[in-house]
Amino acid sequence: MNTDNLISLSEFAELAGLQPYEVTRLITPQEIIPVKIGKHKLIDISKYPPKKFKKK
């Protein structure tokens, strides 16, 4: 697995212009499926580009 494209939920929120709780809400209905490494949840930006989730 290439980990170069993995970022934390808070980093994803910052890039997408969202609050961290809004990213968590996207994970709950599985619009975004995070990668789990140990106890950390990371988002693959090659699958889920932040610009796709920016507020309109």
N, C-alpha and C positions, 0 to 999 in steps of 0.2 A: 504494500500500500504506500502510495506517495503521500507523505505528510506535509509537503510544501504548501499545499492549498488549504490546510486546516487552520481555522482561526476560532478563537473563543466566541461565545455568545455575545459578550460585551463588545468585542471588536467588530463583530458583524453588525450589531446594533448601531455602532458609531458610523460605520461605512454606509449603512442604509438610511441613516437619519432617523432611526427609531429609538425608543426607550427599551432597555433590556427586557422589561416585562412584556412588551409587544412581540419580541422575538420568541419568548416562551409561549405566548399565545399561538404563534405560527407552528410551533413544534407540537402542541397538544392535538390539533386536528390533522397532524402529519403533512402539512404543507411543506415543512422542512423536516427531514429525518437526520438527526445528528449522528456523528460517529462517536462511539464511546471508547475512550482509552483510559483504562483504570476507572477512576471515579469522575473523570472529566468528560464533558460533552463538548464536542467541537463540530464546526460546520465546514463542509467542503465547499469552498467558493467556486470551484469549477463546475459543480452540480447546481449550486444555488447562488448565482451572482447577486451581490447586494443591490445592484441597480434595479433588478427585477422587483425588489421588495420596498423600494423607496416610497414614501408618502406622496400622494398626488395632490 
